[in-house]
Amino acid sequence: MANPDEVSGIEPSQACPNCGSSAVDRYCAQCGQRSGSLHVPLRTITNEALTRFFAFDSRAWQTLRILMRRPGQLTLEYLAGRRARYLAPLQLYLFVSFFSFLLLAVGRSGPTATMDPGGADTLVVAEDVDLQKPGKHAWFNRYIQRAVDDPGGTLSYFRRRLPWVFFFIMPVFASVLQLLYRRREAYYVPHLIFTLHVYTAGFLWNSLGVVANLALNIAVASGLAAVLAILGYVYFALRRVYQEGVLRTLLKQALLMFVHGMVALIGVVLLLVYVVLTL
């Protein structure tokens, strides 16, 4: 694959205009700024932009292919220093999670998300909650009433902020990995890279489940298949990266998933409280 810097047509500068360093090739060795003048024809800039776009596209497909076909291998590749050929872990996570949550919103935008605030479902909820019962705090009634009056808007608001929960969980997930495998890897960053890759794969498996449900209307089966696929992926990724036996890996995975579930529950509850109070 050609290097975009080599085919852009923009010649490197003799000296860095930002810091004055003479150690300049395509990038300044002192400050990192890219060299080259912008006094060039439009076609040069267009060619450079297209080249960089298709280079990104090529790396994206290569990264996704190894991520899904060989659980844990992408982490090993990145830790071994073979990084230029793949997307960075955080870049990959953001790239995949954005489309995953977008697909999730489309896939679940059914009757539940568009309920009539004045319909029968809302009246039943209001009767069950009995918000006007004396003795309850007025401020609490006011916030809860907003959610009851507009369940579709509340659900949409909740989904838009659901990514916050994952950012809250990921550092905890990586910390538990560091505790479980501290003898094999004492530093935190490699565990965080593994976590980013696992979460990215989880989003992809979940997205496949959503697509299957949209195509075949099999919500329960597709959801269960996605969960099993994610659990299997985590197991094989742990085996490949941390290289421990079957039983030890299963036990550590069980503990990891338990802590993950508890932290996820806390995160969802806190998010629900936030949504109700800020809706």
C-alpha positions as CSV (number, residue, x, y, z in Angstrom):
1,M,0.0,0.0,0.0
2,A,1.4,3.3,-1.0
3,N,2.2,5.9,1.6
4,P,-0.1,8.9,1.2
5,D,2.8,11.2,1.9
6,E,4.8,9.8,-1.0
7,V,2.0,10.3,-3.6
8,S,0.5,13.6,-2.4
9,G,2.7,15.8,-4.7
10,I,3.4,18.2,-1.8
11,E,7.2,18.7,-1.5
12,P,8.7,18.7,2.0
13,S,10.1,22.0,3.4
14,Q,13.8,22.7,3.8
15,A,13.2,23.9,7.4
16,C,10.2,23.6,9.7
17,P,8.2,26.9,9.7
18,N,6.8,26.0,13.1
19,C,9.9,25.5,15.1
20,G,12.8,26.2,12.7
21,S,14.3,22.8,12.9
22,S,16.3,21.6,9.9
23,A,15.5,17.9,10.7
24,V,12.6,17.8,8.3
25,D,11.5,15.1,5.9
26,R,7.8,14.6,5.5
27,Y,7.3,15.5,9.1
28,C,9.4,17.6,11.5
29,A,11.5,15.5,13.8
30,Q,11.4,18.2,16.5
31,C,7.7,19.2,16.7
32,G,6.0,16.6,14.5
33,Q,4.3,19.2,12.1
34,R,3.9,18.0,8.6
35,S,6.1,19.8,6.1
36,G,5.1,21.2,2.7
37,S,3.6,24.3,1.2
38,L,-0.1,24.9,0.5
39,H,0.7,27.0,-2.5
40,V,-0.1,24.1,-4.8
41,P,-2.8,23.4,-7.4
42,L,-6.2,22.2,-6.2
43,R,-5.8,18.8,-7.8
44,T,-2.7,18.2,-5.6
45,I,-4.8,18.7,-2.4
46,T,-7.7,16.7,-3.9
47,N,-5.3,13.8,-4.8
48,E,-3.8,13.9,-1.3
49,A,-7.2,13.8,0.4
50,L,-8.5,10.9,-1.7
51,T,-5.2,9.0,-1.2
52,R,-5.5,9.4,2.6
53,F,-9.2,8.4,2.5
54,F,-8.6,5.2,0.7
55,A,-5.5,4.4,2.8
56,F,-7.7,4.7,5.9
57,D,-10.4,2.5,4.2
58,S,-7.8,-0.1,3.5
59,R,-6.4,-0.1,7.0
60,A,-9.9,-0.2,8.4
61,W,-10.9,-3.3,6.6
62,Q,-7.6,-5.0,7.4
63,T,-8.0,-4.1,11.1
64,L,-11.6,-5.3,11.2
65,R,-10.7,-8.5,9.4
66,I,-8.0,-9.6,11.9
67,L,-10.1,-8.3,14.8
68,M,-13.0,-10.6,14.0
69,R,-11.3,-13.6,12.6
70,R,-8.6,-14.1,15.2
71,P,-9.7,-12.9,18.7
72,G,-6.8,-11.3,20.5
73,Q,-4.4,-11.2,17.6
74,L,-4.9,-7.6,16.9
75,T,-3.8,-6.8,20.5
76,L,-0.7,-8.9,20.1
77,E,0.1,-7.2,16.8
78,Y,-0.3,-3.8,18.3
79,L,1.8,-4.6,21.4
80,A,4.5,-6.1,19.2
81,G,4.9,-2.7,17.5
82,R,3.2,-3.5,14.2
83,R,0.9,-0.6,14.4
84,A,1.1,1.5,11.2
85,R,-0.9,-1.1,9.2
86,Y,-3.9,-1.0,11.6
87,L,-6.2,1.6,13.1
88,A,-5.3,2.7,16.6
89,P,-7.4,1.0,19.3
90,L,-9.3,4.2,20.4
91,Q,-9.8,5.3,16.8
92,L,-11.2,1.8,15.9
93,Y,-13.4,1.8,19.0
94,L,-14.9,5.2,18.2
95,F,-15.3,4.3,14.5
96,V,-17.2,1.1,15.3
97,S,-19.2,2.2,18.4
98,F,-20.6,5.3,16.5
99,F,-22.1,3.1,13.8
100,S,-23.1,0.4,16.3
101,F,-25.2,2.9,18.4
102,L,-26.6,4.4,15.3
103,L,-27.7,1.0,14.1
104,L,-29.1,0.2,17.5
105,A,-31.2,3.3,17.4
106,V,-32.6,2.4,14.0
107,G,-33.1,-1.3,14.9
108,R,-35.1,-0.5,18.1
109,S,-37.1,2.5,16.9
110,G,-40.3,0.6,17.1
111,P,-43.6,1.3,18.9
112,T,-41.9,1.5,22.3
113,A,-39.9,4.5,21.2
114,T,-42.8,6.3,19.6
115,M,-45.6,5.8,22.2
116,D,-48.4,8.3,22.3
117,P,-48.0,10.3,25.5
118,G,-51.7,10.4,25.8
119,G,-52.3,6.7,25.0
120,A,-53.5,3.9,27.1
121,D,-50.0,2.7,27.9
122,T,-49.1,6.0,29.5
123,L,-52.3,6.0,31.6
124,V,-51.6,2.6,32.9
125,V,-48.0,3.6,34.0
126,A,-49.4,6.7,35.6
127,E,-51.9,4.8,37.6
128,D,-49.4,2.2,38.7
129,V,-46.9,4.8,39.8
130,D,-49.6,7.0,41.5
131,L,-47.5,10.1,41.3
132,Q,-50.0,12.3,43.0
133,K,-50.1,10.2,46.2
134,P,-49.8,12.5,49.2
135,G,-46.5,12.2,51.0
136,K,-44.2,12.1,48.0
137,H,-41.8,14.9,47.4
138,A,-43.1,17.4,44.8
139,W,-39.7,17.7,43.1
140,F,-39.5,13.9,42.7
141,N,-43.0,13.8,41.3
142,R,-42.2,16.5,38.8
143,Y,-39.2,14.7,37.3
144,I,-40.8,11.3,37.2
145,Q,-43.9,12.8,35.6
146,R,-41.8,14.1,32.7
147,A,-40.5,10.6,31.9
148,V,-44.1,9.1,32.2
149,D,-45.6,11.8,30.0
150,D,-43.0,11.3,27.2
151,P,-41.6,7.7,27.4
152,G,-40.5,7.8,23.8
153,G,-38.4,10.9,24.3
154,T,-37.0,9.6,27.6
155,L,-35.9,6.4,25.9
156,S,-34.3,8.3,23.0
157,Y,-32.5,10.5,25.5
158,F,-31.3,7.5,27.4
159,R,-30.0,5.8,24.3
160,R,-28.1,8.9,23.1
161,R,-26.2,8.9,26.4
162,L,-25.7,5.1,26.7
163,P,-22.1,5.4,25.3
164,W,-21.2,7.2,28.5
165,V,-21.8,3.9,30.4
166,F,-19.2,2.1,28.3
167,F,-16.6,4.8,28.8
168,F,-17.3,4.4,32.5
169,I,-17.0,0.6,32.4
170,M,-13.9,0.2,30.2
171,P,-11.3,1.5,32.6
172,V,-12.8,-0.8,35.3
173,F,-12.7,-3.8,32.9
174,A,-9.0,-3.1,32.1
175,S,-8.2,-2.7,35.9
176,V,-9.8,-6.1,36.6
177,L,-7.7,-7.6,33.8
178,Q,-4.6,-6.0,35.3
179,L,-5.4,-7.6,38.7
180,L,-6.1,-11.0,37.2
181,Y,-3.0,-11.1,35.0
182,R,-0.6,-8.9,36.9
183,R,2.1,-11.6,36.7
184,R,1.9,-11.7,33.0
185,E,1.6,-8.0,32.4
186,A,2.1,-5.5,35.2
187,Y,1.4,-2.3,33.2
188,Y,-2.1,-1.0,32.7
189,V,-1.9,0.2,29.0
190,P,-1.7,-3.2,27.4
191,H,-4.8,-4.3,29.3
192,L,-6.6,-1.2,28.2
193,I,-5.7,-1.9,24.5
194,F,-7.1,-5.4,24.9
195,T,-10.2,-3.9,26.4
196,L,-10.7,-1.5,23.6
197,H,-10.4,-4.4,21.1
198,V,-12.8,-6.6,23.0
199,Y,-15.4,-3.9,23.3
200,T,-15.1,-3.1,19.6
201,A,-15.6,-6.7,18.7
202,G,-18.6,-6.8,21.1
203,F,-20.2,-3.9,19.3
204,L,-19.7,-5.6,16.0
205,W,-21.3,-8.9,17.2
206,N,-24.2,-6.9,18.7
207,S,-24.6,-5.1,15.4
208,L,-24.8,-8.4,13.5
209,G,-27.5,-9.4,16.0
210,V,-29.5,-6.2,15.3
211,V,-29.1,-6.7,11.5
212,A,-30.4,-10.3,11.9
213,N,-33.3,-9.1,13.9
214,L,-34.2,-6.5,11.3
215,A,-34.0,-9.0,8.5
216,L,-35.7,-12.0,10.2
217,N,-37.6,-10.5,13.1
218,I,-35.9,-12.8,15.6
219,A,-35.1,-10.5,18.5
220,V,-34.6,-13.2,21.2
221,A,-32.6,-15.6,19.1
222,S,-30.4,-12.9,17.6
223,G,-29.8,-11.3,20.9
224,L,-28.9,-14.7,22.5
225,A,-26.6,-15.5,19.6
226,A,-24.8,-12.2,19.9
227,V,-24.3,-12.7,23.7
228,L,-22.9,-16.2,23.2
229,A,-20.7,-14.9,20.4
230,I,-19.3,-12.2,22.6
231,L,-18.6,-14.6,25.5
232,G,-16.9,-17.0,23.1
233,Y,-14.8,-14.1,21.6
234,V,-13.7,-13.0,25.0
235,Y,-12.6,-16.5,26.0
236,F,-10.5,-17.0,22.8
237,A,-9.0,-13.5,23.1
238,L,-8.0,-14.2,26.7
239,R,-6.4,-17.5,25.7
240,R,-4.5,-16.0,22.8
241,V,-3.2,-12.9,24.6
242,Y,-2.6,-14.1,28.1
243,Q,-1.8,-17.7,27.2
244,E,-3.2,-19.6,30.2
245,G,-5.0,-22.9,30.3
246,V,-8.7,-23.6,29.7
247,L,-9.8,-23.8,33.3
248,R,-7.9,-20.8,34.6
249,T,-9.1,-18.7,31.6
250,L,-12.8,-19.8,32.2
251,L,-12.5,-18.9,35.9
252,K,-11.0,-15.6,35.3
253,Q,-13.5,-14.8,32.5
254,A,-16.4,-15.7,34.9
255,L,-15.0,-13.3,37.5
256,L,-14.3,-10.6,34.8
257,M,-17.9,-10.9,33.5
258,F,-19.4,-10.8,37.0
259,V,-17.6,-7.6,37.8
260,H,-18.4,-6.2,34.4
261,G,-22.1,-6.9,34.9
262,M,-22.2,-5.3,38.4
263,V,-20.4,-2.2,37.1
264,A,-22.7,-2.0,34.1
265,L,-25.7,-2.2,36.3
266,I,-24.4,0.6,38.4
267,G,-23.7,2.6,35.3
268,V,-27.1,2.1,33.8
269,V,-28.9,3.1,37.1
270,L,-26.8,6.2,37.4
271,L,-27.6,7.1,33.8
272,L,-31.3,6.5,34.4
273,V,-31.2,8.9,37.3
274,Y,-29.3,11.5,35.2
275,V,-31.8,11.1,32.4
276,V,-34.8,11.6,34.7
277,L,-33.2,14.6,36.4
278,T,-32.1,16.4,33.2
279,L,-34.9,15.5,30.7
